[in-house]
Amino acid sequence: MVTRRQEWGWKRWLTNAVEDYRRSEKEHDTNESPPADNEIRCTQSGKITRYVDVGLQKFKTKSDIVVVGKGPTINKAVTVVEIIKRKMEGSLHQYTQLGSVTTTEQWDPVEGKDMDRMVAEKRTPVIIMHLSKIAIPDLEATSGYQAPTGNDIYS
């Protein structure tokens, strides 16, 4: 059993260890491709209403769109999709894929400290939601599927 004193000692050590390192500048992921014409990538600083407006504009010229949320933006991406589906009066097919991506972070020692550089791999959850005016049978095998709901009963 860990005593209160041992617990505080552990926390103090961890805090001191973290103070000895700083995360290196993030380099843009070279493996990540630019978004497609019909893709919306949600970010933490983006506004839900803006993403909804962009999605509705894309549906004027495209038959399907893709909404992607990574890590803390998953909730925002789901909200955007639900609002778009409601504004399109329940006429859209939804295909949902869940997964994760691995990112690498580098931690450098603070100047004046004679320590090794640390490298940590972090897995971040990802959600990819395809909204389409027509059914896409190829996606049904690899995705969760939600059929069109029809007109909203609350309108």
Contacts in CASP RR format, 6 or more apart in sequence:
PFRMAT RR
TARGET T0000
AUTHOR 0000-0000-0000
METHOD contacts of the structure
MODEL  1
MVTRRQEWGWKRWLTNAVEDYRRSEKEHDTNESPPADNEIRCTQSGKITR
YVDVGLQKFKTKSDIVVVGKGPTINKAVTVVEIIKRKMEGSLHQYTQLGS
VTTTEQWDPVEGKDMDRMVAEKRTPVIIMHLSKIAIPDLEATSGYQAPTG
NDIYS
2 10 0 8 1.000
19 110 0 8 1.000
20 109 0 8 1.000
20 110 0 8 1.000
20 113 0 8 1.000
20 115 0 8 1.000
21 107 0 8 1.000
21 108 0 8 1.000
21 109 0 8 1.000
21 110 0 8 1.000
21 115 0 8 1.000
21 118 0 8 1.000
22 107 0 8 1.000
22 108 0 8 1.000
22 110 0 8 1.000
23 105 0 8 1.000
23 106 0 8 1.000
23 107 0 8 1.000
23 108 0 8 1.000
24 105 0 8 1.000
24 106 0 8 1.000
24 107 0 8 1.000
24 108 0 8 1.000
29 103 0 8 1.000
35 41 0 8 1.000
35 68 0 8 1.000
36 66 0 8 1.000
37 58 0 8 1.000
37 62 0 8 1.000
38 58 0 8 1.000
38 62 0 8 1.000
38 64 0 8 1.000
38 65 0 8 1.000
38 66 0 8 1.000
39 65 0 8 1.000
39 66 0 8 1.000
39 67 0 8 1.000
39 68 0 8 1.000
40 51 0 8 1.000
40 54 0 8 1.000
40 55 0 8 1.000
40 58 0 8 1.000
40 65 0 8 1.000
40 66 0 8 1.000
40 67 0 8 1.000
40 68 0 8 1.000
40 80 0 8 1.000
41 68 0 8 1.000
41 69 0 8 1.000
41 70 0 8 1.000
42 51 0 8 1.000
42 67 0 8 1.000
42 68 0 8 1.000
42 69 0 8 1.000
42 70 0 8 1.000
42 73 0 8 1.000
42 76 0 8 1.000
42 77 0 8 1.000
42 80 0 8 1.000
43 73 0 8 1.000
44 72 0 8 1.000
44 73 0 8 1.000
44 76 0 8 1.000
46 76 0 8 1.000
48 76 0 8 1.000
48 79 0 8 1.000
48 80 0 8 1.000
48 83 0 8 1.000
51 67 0 8 1.000
51 76 0 8 1.000
51 80 0 8 1.000
52 80 0 8 1.000
52 83 0 8 1.000
52 84 0 8 1.000
52 87 0 8 1.000
55 65 0 8 1.000
55 67 0 8 1.000
55 80 0 8 1.000
55 84 0 8 1.000
56 84 0 8 1.000
56 87 0 8 1.000
56 88 0 8 1.000
58 65 0 8 1.000
59 65 0 8 1.000
59 84 0 8 1.000
59 88 0 8 1.000
59 133 0 8 1.000
63 132 0 8 1.000
63 133 0 8 1.000
63 134 0 8 1.000
64 130 0 8 1.000
64 131 0 8 1.000
64 132 0 8 1.000
64 133 0 8 1.000
64 134 0 8 1.000
64 136 0 8 1.000
65 84 0 8 1.000
65 130 0 8 1.000
65 131 0 8 1.000
66 128 0 8 1.000
66 129 0 8 1.000
66 130 0 8 1.000
66 131 0 8 1.000
67 77 0 8 1.000
67 80 0 8 1.000
67 81 0 8 1.000
67 84 0 8 1.000
67 128 0 8 1.000
67 129 0 8 1.000
67 131 0 8 1.000
68 77 0 8 1.000
68 126 0 8 1.000
68 127 0 8 1.000
68 128 0 8 1.000
68 129 0 8 1.000
69 76 0 8 1.000
69 77 0 8 1.000
69 126 0 8 1.000
69 127 0 8 1.000
69 128 0 8 1.000
70 101 0 8 1.000
70 124 0 8 1.000
70 125 0 8 1.000
70 126 0 8 1.000
70 127 0 8 1.000
71 124 0 8 1.000
71 125 0 8 1.000
71 126 0 8 1.000
74 125 0 8 1.000
74 126 0 8 1.000
74 127 0 8 1.000
77 127 0 8 1.000
77 129 0 8 1.000
78 127 0 8 1.000
78 129 0 8 1.000
81 94 0 8 1.000
81 129 0 8 1.000
81 131 0 8 1.000
84 92 0 8 1.000
84 131 0 8 1.000
85 92 0 8 1.000
85 94 0 8 1.000
85 131 0 8 1.000
85 149 0 8 1.000
86 152 0 8 1.000
89 150 0 8 1.000
89 151 0 8 1.000
89 152 0 8 1.000
89 155 0 8 1.000
90 148 0 8 1.000
90 149 0 8 1.000
90 150 0 8 1.000
90 151 0 8 1.000
90 152 0 8 1.000
91 133 0 8 1.000
91 148 0 8 1.000
91 150 0 8 1.000
92 131 0 8 1.000
92 132 0 8 1.000
92 133 0 8 1.000
92 148 0 8 1.000
93 130 0 8 1.000
93 131 0 8 1.000
93 132 0 8 1.000
93 133 0 8 1.000
93 134 0 8 1.000
93 135 0 8 1.000
93 136 0 8 1.000
93 145 0 8 1.000
93 146 0 8 1.000
93 147 0 8 1.000
93 148 0 8 1.000
94 129 0 8 1.000
94 130 0 8 1.000
94 131 0 8 1.000
94 145 0 8 1.000
94 146 0 8 1.000
95 129 0 8 1.000
95 130 0 8 1.000
95 132 0 8 1.000
95 136 0 8 1.000
95 139 0 8 1.000
95 140 0 8 1.000
95 143 0 8 1.000
95 144 0 8 1.000
95 145 0 8 1.000
95 146 0 8 1.000
96 127 0 8 1.000
96 128 0 8 1.000
96 129 0 8 1.000
96 130 0 8 1.000
96 143 0 8 1.000
96 144 0 8 1.000
96 145 0 8 1.000
96 146 0 8 1.000
97 127 0 8 1.000
97 128 0 8 1.000
97 129 0 8 1.000
97 130 0 8 1.000
97 142 0 8 1.000
97 143 0 8 1.000
97 144 0 8 1.000
98 125 0 8 1.000
98 126 0 8 1.000
98 127 0 8 1.000
99 125 0 8 1.000
99 126 0 8 1.000
99 127 0 8 1.000
100 123 0 8 1.000
100 124 0 8 1.000
100 125 0 8 1.000
100 126 0 8 1.000
101 123 0 8 1.000
101 124 0 8 1.000
101 126 0 8 1.000
102 121 0 8 1.000
102 122 0 8 1.000
102 123 0 8 1.000
102 124 0 8 1.000
103 121 0 8 1.000
103 122 0 8 1.000
103 124 0 8 1.000
104 119 0 8 1.000
104 120 0 8 1.000
104 121 0 8 1.000
104 122 0 8 1.000
105 119 0 8 1.000
105 120 0 8 1.000
105 121 0 8 1.000
105 122 0 8 1.000
106 117 0 8 1.000
106 118 0 8 1.000
106 119 0 8 1.000
107 117 0 8 1.000
107 118 0 8 1.000
107 119 0 8 1.000
107 120 0 8 1.000
108 117 0 8 1.000
109 115 0 8 1.000
109 116 0 8 1.000
109 117 0 8 1.000
130 136 0 8 1.000
130 139 0 8 1.000
130 143 0 8 1.000
139 145 0 8 1.000
END
